Amino acid sequence: MGKIYGGHLAAKYLKEIQNVKMVFTLSGGHIENILDGLNKYGIRAIDVRHEQAAAMMAHAWSIYKNEPGVCLVTAGPGFTNALTGIVNAYLDSAPIVVLCGRHPIRDDLTGALQEMNQIDMVKPVTKWSATCYDIKRIPEYLSLAFNQATSGRPGPVFLELPPDILFVQTDEENVVFPPKREHKTAFCPDALAISEAVKLIDSAKQPLFIGGSGVGFSDCKKELEAFIDKTGMPFALLNNGRGTLPDNHPLSISDGGFTGVSTGLPQTDLVVLAGIRLNWVMQGTKLFPQAKVVRIDIAQHEIDRNRPTDVGLVGDCKQALGELTEKVKKNDHSEWLKTLKNAYKAFMTTELEKRTTPSDPIHPLRLVDRIMEVFGTDAFYVADGGDTCYWGLAGFQSSHPSGVQITAGSLLGCLGTGIPFALAAKLAHPDKPVIVLNGDGSFGFNSMEFDTAVRHNIPIICVVNNDCAWGMIKHSQEMSLGPDRCTCCELGIRRYEKMVEGLGGHGEYVTKDEEIVPALQRAVASGKPSCINVVTDHTVTSPATVIFYQNLSNF
């Protein structure tokens, strides 16, 4: 076997044991030997322009491929740049493996280049973190990292690899390569709790099922479909659970966006929550104080978070739904579904009209509708921004798992995720169109990743919903302070498409309704990463902003 460098050993383990095909990275001296190893063992390295994007792309990869995403960053500022993406993955329970350079062990406490305590900084926002000090144990530590990322509630892990073990050699025959573990931890809910949940489900007259990221990560399409079909229960799937069942399923209320959820919850007598937190997006429990609650979650501490649960099923969604389906009665809630759909469509009368009616200036809902006209449901959609995420949630539909990602809906409310998520989506599904709807504010965070898109030939289409402002903040300030006191929220007209053209992509500037579809078609025909900069109505306020303002005004 001969000698092998530590960095090459890491790459060999990633390739031959974990079958990693892609690593998201930005170069740095401390990680040079791993980068060389990626090249040697045929792992594609997608080098970005900011480490934040590398972590976000690894996060998105874990969603689109249902496997841990891997990002590799250098020490010091490379590490701190990645922190926002790591925190976002932690709060979104996304399994990513973060490999990070470090100053040499031999130089501890000497004022070495980029010497800092990275482990203590990252520990609160990862499931597991460690430093490997022995070259022969690199595969062992990597095995631990992947297992920790995927066991129980998934999440990010962090492994520091100092140059003292990366740039030296060892005898390969003395290194043990732990095997990849394919199994996932599956917790089965208590049998008595299952029986109690069955009683509530069978007796409910107006039940509603809400599934979140736990449904997506549990890989429970078969079990969820059987449960929904047998119970006849209307359902909505949010976050990374979206698309586990198609948006056009006859019992889905996804055509109502969050309006459908917020209209249905106050009317329901039973809510079944599976793999979803009762966070700010769900307005805690304000929407359904009167309903009984059955809650499925792999983390016991989530069962009673924000409200006592009538029946808590601690376990994996796949296991819990399978057991429930065996025991519940066959039911028909078609009348309740009809009542629910009529109710939220009544609230959406204006929205539905805006989708189908040309306007000058362009309404954001009309923009989303034009995008859907061109690409339909056989595409992947990402929305990034404040108000922009609401418009995307209201209008985008996809037939694919995780086909609609509303990235600011996470606990972190993290903007700037849209372009990195779209790039990862296109890499994961190169044969499908990938469209990201970006607010003009959020576009600025990671817009230089269009250089990444051009260099690596990743032809995403970014549509900028350009209302010339940080729209959600501006409209909230207008309501709370008055229109003459808005501060730090105006952006003005900016020709973002020119920037993308300058980087080698395709750009279009759109101000009229009739220009939207042809511009999208030309973007597709160009075969390049594209930016369609669409000027939209700056006076439009989304319901999400009103809720945001009302929450702040309660102090």
C-alpha positions in Angstrom: 0.0 0.0 0.0 2.8 2.4 0.8 2.7 5.9 2.4 -0.2 8.2 2.3 -0.6 11.9 3.3 -3.2 12.7 5.9 -5.2 15.0 3.6 -5.2 12.2 1.0 -6.4 9.8 3.6 -9.3 12.0 4.4 -10.3 12.2 0.8 -9.9 8.5 0.2 -12.2 7.8 3.1 -14.8 10.2 1.8 -14.7 8.7 -1.7 -14.3 4.9 -1.0 -16.3 4.6 2.2 -18.9 7.4 2.3 -19.2 7.6 -1.6 -19.0 11.4 -1.4 -19.3 12.8 -4.9 -19.2 16.5 -4.2 -17.6 18.8 -1.6 -18.3 22.5 -1.2 -15.3 24.5 -0.4 -13.1 27.6 -0.7 -9.3 27.2 -0.9 -6.9 27.9 1.9 -3.4 27.0 2.9 -4.3 24.9 5.9 -6.5 22.6 3.8 -4.4 22.4 0.7 -3.5 18.7 1.2 -7.2 17.7 1.5 -8.0 19.7 -1.7 -5.2 17.8 -3.5 -6.7 14.6 -2.2 -10.1 15.5 -3.5 -8.6 15.9 -6.9 -6.6 12.6 -6.6 -9.7 10.5 -5.7 -12.1 12.1 -8.1 -14.3 14.0 -5.8 -15.8 17.1 -7.4 -14.8 20.3 -5.5 -17.2 23.2 -6.0 -15.2 26.2 -4.9 -17.4 29.2 -3.9 -16.6 32.9 -3.4 -17.6 33.0 0.3 -17.6 30.1 2.9 -21.1 31.0 4.0 -22.2 29.7 0.6 -20.2 26.5 1.0 -22.1 25.6 4.2 -25.4 26.6 2.7 -24.8 24.5 -0.4 -23.9 21.5 1.8 -27.1 22.1 3.8 -29.2 22.1 0.5 -27.4 19.0 -0.8 -28.5 17.1 2.3 -32.1 18.0 1.5 -32.0 17.4 -2.2 -30.0 14.1 -2.0 -31.1 12.9 1.4 -27.5 12.3 2.5 -25.0 14.4 4.5 -23.6 17.4 2.6 -19.9 18.0 3.0 -18.2 21.4 3.2 -14.5 22.1 3.6 -13.3 25.5 4.9 -9.9 26.8 6.0 -9.0 28.1 9.4 -9.8 31.5 11.0 -11.9 33.7 8.7 -12.8 30.7 6.6 -14.3 29.2 9.7 -16.0 32.3 10.9 -17.4 33.0 7.4 -19.1 29.6 7.5 -20.7 30.0 10.9 -23.9 31.5 9.6 -24.5 28.6 7.3 -23.6 26.1 10.1 -26.1 27.8 12.5 -28.8 27.8 9.9 -28.2 24.0 9.3 -28.3 23.4 13.1 -31.7 25.2 13.5 -33.0 23.4 10.4 -31.7 20.0 11.6 -29.8 19.4 8.4 -27.0 16.8 8.4 -23.9 18.5 7.2 -20.3 17.5 7.8 -18.0 20.5 8.2 -14.3 19.8 7.8 -12.1 22.7 8.9 -8.5 23.6 8.8 -6.7 24.7 12.0 -3.4 26.4 13.0 -0.7 23.8 13.7 -0.8 22.1 17.0 2.9 22.7 17.5 2.2 26.5 17.3 -0.5 26.6 20.0 -0.3 29.8 22.1 2.4 31.3 19.9 0.3 33.8 18.0 0.2 31.6 14.9 -1.6 32.7 11.7 -5.3 32.2 12.2 -4.9 30.8 15.7 -8.2 30.8 17.5 -10.4 28.5 19.6 -12.8 27.3 16.8 -14.1 24.3 18.8 -15.6 26.4 21.6 -17.2 28.8 19.1 -18.9 26.1 17.1 -19.8 23.7 19.9 -23.2 25.3 20.8 -24.4 25.1 17.1 -23.4 21.6 16.2 -24.4 18.1 17.3 -20.8 17.0 17.7 -17.4 18.7 17.3 -13.9 17.4 17.7 -10.2 17.8 16.7 -8.3 14.9 15.3 -4.7 14.8 16.6 -3.5 11.5 15.0 -3.1 10.9 11.3 -4.0 7.2 11.6 -7.3 8.1 13.3 -8.6 10.4 10.5 -11.0 7.7 9.0 -12.2 6.9 12.5 -13.0 10.5 13.2 -14.7 11.0 9.8 -16.8 7.9 10.5 -17.9 9.4 13.8 -18.7 12.6 12.1 -21.0 11.0 9.5 -22.8 8.8 12.1 -23.3 11.8 14.5 -24.7 13.9 11.6 -27.4 11.4 10.7 -28.3 9.6 13.9 -31.5 10.7 15.8 -32.5 14.2 15.0 -29.9 15.1 12.2 -27.7 18.1 12.3 -24.3 19.6 11.5 -21.1 18.2 12.9 -17.6 19.8 12.9 -14.2 18.2 12.6 -11.0 20.1 12.9 -8.0 18.7 11.0 -4.7 20.5 11.8 -1.8 20.6 9.3 0.3 18.5 11.6 -1.7 15.4 10.5 -2.6 16.5 7.0 0.8 17.3 5.6 2.6 14.3 6.9 2.6 10.7 5.8 1.8 7.4 7.4 1.8 3.7 6.3 -1.6 3.1 4.8 -1.6 -0.6 5.9 -1.7 0.6 9.5 -4.9 2.6 9.0 -8.3 1.2 9.8 -11.2 2.3 7.6 -14.5 1.9 9.5 -17.4 0.8 7.3 -20.2 3.1 6.3 -23.3 2.5 8.4 -26.4 2.5 6.2 -28.9 2.2 9.0 -30.6 5.2 10.6 -31.7 5.3 14.3 -35.4 4.5 14.4 -37.3 5.1 17.7 -40.6 3.4 17.9 -43.3 5.3 19.9 -44.8 3.8 23.0 -47.7 1.3 22.2 -50.1 2.9 24.7 -49.4 6.4 23.2 -50.2 4.9 19.8 -53.5 3.6 21.0 -54.4 7.0 22.5 -53.5 8.8 19.3 -55.7 6.4 17.3 -58.7 7.2 19.5 -58.2 10.9 18.8 -57.7 10.4 15.1 -60.7 8.1 14.7 -63.1 10.5 16.6 -61.9 13.8 14.9 -64.5 15.5 12.7 -62.2 18.2 11.3 -58.6 17.0 11.5 -55.5 18.5 9.9 -52.1 17.0 9.3 -49.0 19.3 9.3 -45.7 17.7 8.4 -42.3 19.3 8.5 -38.6 18.5 8.0 -38.8 15.4 10.1 -41.1 13.9 7.4 -38.6 14.7 4.7 -35.6 13.3 6.5 -37.5 10.2 7.6 -37.9 9.0 4.0 -41.5 8.1 4.8 -43.4 8.7 1.5 -44.9 5.3 1.5 -46.1 5.4 5.2 -47.3 9.0 4.9 -49.3 8.3 1.7 -50.9 5.2 3.4 -51.8 7.2 6.5 -53.3 10.1 4.6 -55.3 7.9 2.2 -56.7 5.8 5.1 -57.6 8.6 7.4 -58.8 11.0 4.6 -57.1 13.8 6.5 -56.3 17.1 4.7 -52.7 17.9 5.0 -50.0 20.5 4.5 -46.3 19.8 4.2 -43.8 22.5 5.1 -40.1 23.1 5.2 -38.1 20.1 4.0 -41.1 17.8 4.2 -42.7 19.7 1.3 -43.1 17.4 -1.7 -42.9 14.1 0.2 -46.4 13.8 -1.2 -47.0 15.9 -4.4 -48.5 19.3 -4.1 -51.4 18.2 -6.4 -52.5 15.3 -4.1 -56.3 15.5 -3.7 -56.1 16.0 0.1 -53.3 18.6 0.0 -54.0 22.2 0.9 -50.6 23.4 -0.5 -52.5 25.5 -3.2 -53.4 27.8 -0.3 -49.9 28.4 0.8 -49.6 29.5 4.4 -53.1 31.1 4.0 -54.5 27.6 3.8 -52.7 26.5 7.0 -53.6 29.6 8.9 -57.2 29.4 7.8 -57.5 25.7 8.6 -55.9 25.5 12.0 -58.5 27.7 13.9 -61.3 25.5 12.6 -59.7 22.1 13.3 -60.6 19.9 16.2 -57.4 17.8 15.9 -53.9 18.7 14.6 -51.4 15.9 13.9 -48.0 17.5 13.9 -45.2 15.4 12.5 -41.5 16.4 12.6 -42.2 20.2 12.8 -41.5 22.7 15.5 -44.1 25.1 16.8 -41.9 28.1 16.1 -42.5 31.7 15.0 -43.5 30.6 11.5 -46.3 28.5 13.0 -47.1 31.4 15.4 -46.5 29.0 18.3 -50.0 27.8 19.3 -52.0 30.9 18.6 -53.7 29.5 15.6 -55.3 26.4 17.3 -55.8 26.9 21.0 -59.0 24.8 21.0 -57.7 21.8 19.1 -56.4 18.4 20.4 -52.8 17.8 19.4 -51.1 14.6 18.4 -47.4 15.2 18.0 -44.7 13.0 16.4 -41.1 14.0 17.0 -37.8 12.1 17.3 -36.7 14.5 20.0 -38.6 14.1 23.3 -38.0 17.6 24.4 -40.0 18.9 21.4 -43.2 17.1 22.3 -44.5 19.7 24.7 -42.6 22.7 23.4 -44.8 25.8 23.3 -47.9 23.9 24.4 -48.8 20.7 26.2 -49.5 17.9 23.8 -52.6 15.6 24.2 -50.6 12.6 22.9 -46.9 12.6 22.3 -45.3 10.0 20.0 -41.6 10.1 20.5 -40.1 8.4 17.5 -39.2 8.4 13.9 -42.0 9.7 11.6 -41.7 6.6 9.4 -42.2 4.2 12.3 -44.9 6.3 14.0 -47.0 6.7 10.8 -46.7 3.0 9.9 -48.0 2.0 13.3 -50.8 4.5 13.3 -51.9 3.4 9.8 -52.3 -0.2 10.9 -54.7 0.8 13.7 -56.7 3.8 12.6 -60.1 3.4 10.9 -60.8 4.1 7.3 -62.3 7.6 7.1 -63.7 10.2 4.7 -63.3 13.9 5.4 -64.2 15.1 2.0 -66.9 17.5 3.3 -64.4 19.0 5.8 -61.8 19.4 3.0 -64.4 21.2 0.8 -65.3 23.5 3.7 -61.6 24.2 4.4 -60.7 24.9 0.7 -63.7 27.2 0.3 -62.7 29.1 3.4 -59.1 29.8 2.4 -60.0 30.5 -1.2 -62.4 33.2 0.1 -59.4 34.8 1.9 -57.4 34.4 -1.3 -59.8 36.1 -3.7 -57.6 39.2 -4.1 -54.4 37.0 -4.4 -56.0 34.8 -7.0 -57.1 37.8 -9.0 -53.6 39.3 -8.8 -52.1 36.1 -10.2 -54.2 36.1 -13.3 -54.4 39.9 -14.0 -51.6 41.8 -15.7 -50.6 44.9 -13.8 -48.4 47.9 -14.1 -46.3 47.9 -12.0 -46.0 44.1 -11.8 -47.5 42.5 -8.7 -45.2 39.9 -7.2 -47.9 37.2 -7.3 -48.3 37.8 -11.0 -44.5 37.4 -11.4 -44.7 34.0 -9.6 -47.6 32.9 -11.8 -45.7 33.8 -15.0 -42.7 31.7 -13.7 -45.1 28.8 -13.1 -46.5 29.2 -16.6 -43.1 28.7 -18.2 -41.7 25.9 -15.9 -44.7 24.2 -14.4 -44.5 21.6 -11.6 -41.6 19.6 -13.2 -39.0 22.1 -11.7 -37.3 23.0 -8.4 -38.1 26.3 -6.9 -36.4 28.3 -4.1 -37.5 31.6 -2.6 -35.3 33.9 -0.6 -36.3 37.2 1.1 -38.9 38.5 3.4 -42.1 39.3 1.5 -40.6 37.4 -1.4 -40.8 34.1 0.5 -44.5 34.7 1.1 -45.1 35.2 -2.6 -43.1 32.1 -3.4 -44.9 30.0 -0.8 -48.3 31.2 -2.1 -47.7 30.4 -5.8 -44.9 27.8 -6.4 -46.0 24.2 -6.9 -43.7 21.2 -7.6 -44.1 17.5 -8.2 -40.7 16.8 -6.6 -39.6 16.1 -3.1 -38.3 19.4 -1.6 -39.3 20.9 -4.9 -40.3 24.2 -3.2 -37.8 25.6 -0.6 -38.8 28.7 1.3 -35.4 29.2 2.9 -36.2 32.2 5.2 -38.9 30.1 6.9 -36.2 28.4 9.1 -35.8 29.3 12.8 -32.8 31.6 11.9 -34.9 33.4 9.2 -31.7 33.4 7.2 -31.6 35.5 4.1 -29.0 34.9 1.4 -29.7 31.2 1.2 -31.5 31.3 -2.1 -28.6 31.3 -4.6 -26.6 28.6 -2.8 -29.6 26.4 -2.4 -30.5 26.8 -6.1 -26.9 25.9 -7.1 -27.0 22.8 -5.0 -30.4 21.9 -6.4 -29.1 22.1 -9.9 -26.1 20.0 -9.1 -28.3 17.4 -7.5 -30.8 17.5 -10.3 -29.0 18.7 -13.5 -31.8 17.6 -15.8 -34.5 19.8 -14.2 -35.0 23.5 -14.3 -34.1 25.3 -11.0 -35.5 28.7 -10.4 -34.7 31.0 -7.4 -37.0 33.9 -6.7 -34.8 36.4 -4.8 -35.7 39.7 -3.1 -33.4 42.5 -4.3 -32.1 42.8 -0.7 -31.4 39.1 -0.2 -29.8 38.9 -3.7 -26.9 41.0 -2.4 -25.7 38.5 0.2 -24.4 35.8 -2.1 -24.8 37.3 -5.6 -21.1 36.7 -6.3 -21.9 33.0 -6.3 -22.9 33.7 -9.9 -19.2 33.5 -10.6 -19.3 30.0 -9.0 -22.2 29.2 -11.3 -20.4 30.4 -14.4 -17.1 28.7 -13.6 -18.8 25.3 -12.8 -21.5 25.6 -15.5 -24.5 25.5 -13.2 -27.3 27.1 -15.2 -29.8 28.3 -12.5 -32.3 31.0 -13.3 -32.5 33.7 -10.6 -35.6 36.0 -10.9 -35.1 39.2 -8.8 -38.4 40.5 -7.2 -37.1 44.0 -7.3 -39.2 46.3 -5.2 -36.3 48.6 -4.6 -36.2 48.1 -0.9 -35.9 45.7 2.0 -39.6 45.3 1.5 -40.7 43.6 4.7 -38.7 46.0 6.9 -39.9 49.1 4.9 -43.6 48.2 5.1 -43.2 47.3 8.8 -41.6 50.7 9.5 -44.4 52.4 7.5 -47.0 50.7 9.8 -45.1 51.3 13.1 -43.3 54.7 12.5 -45.0 56.2 9.5 -43.9 56.5 5.8 -41.8 59.6 6.4 -39.6 57.9 9.0 -38.4 54.7 7.2 -34.7 54.2 7.8 -32.1 52.0 6.2 -34.5 50.1 4.0 -34.5 51.9 0.6 -32.4 50.3 -2.1 -33.5 52.0 -5.3 -33.3 50.6 -8.9 -30.1 48.6 -9.3 -29.2 46.7 -12.5 -28.4 43.4 -10.9 -28.6 41.6 -14.3 -25.7 43.7 -15.5 -23.5 42.3 -12.7 -24.4 38.8 -13.7 -23.7 39.6 -17.4 -20.3 40.9 -16.3 -19.5 37.6 -14.6 -20.3 35.7 -17.8 -24.0 34.9 -17.2 -27.2 35.9 -19.0 -29.1 39.0 -17.9 -32.5 40.6 -18.6 -34.2 43.7 -17.2 -38.0 43.5 -17.1 -40.5 46.3 -16.3 -43.7 45.1 -18.1 -45.9 42.1 -17.7 -45.6 41.0 -21.3 -41.8 40.9 -21.0 -41.7 38.3 -18.3 -42.3 35.0 -20.2 -40.1 35.9 -23.2 -37.3 36.9 -20.9 -37.5 33.5 -19.0 -37.6 31.6 -22.3 -34.5 33.5 -23.5 -32.7 32.6 -20.2 -33.4 28.9 -20.8 -32.2 29.1 -24.4 -29.0 30.8 -23.3 -27.9 27.7 -21.3 -26.1 30.1 -18.9 -26.6 31.0 -15.3 -29.2 33.8 -15.6 -30.6 36.8 -13.8 -34.0 38.2 -14.7 -34.3 41.5 -12.9 -38.0 42.3 -12.6 -39.2 45.7 -11.2 -42.3 45.0 -9.1 -44.8 47.1 -7.2 -43.0 48.7 -4.3 -46.3 49.5 -2.5 -47.4 45.8 -2.1 -47.3 44.4 1.5 -47.6 40.7 2.1 -49.7 39.2 5.0 -46.4 37.9 6.4 -45.3 41.4 7.0 -48.6 42.3 8.8 -48.1 39.3 11.1 -44.4 40.3 11.7 -45.5 43.9 12.6 -48.3 42.7 14.9 -45.9 40.4 16.8 -43.5 43.3 17.3 -46.3 45.7 18.3 -47.3 43.4 21.2 -44.4 44.4 23.3 
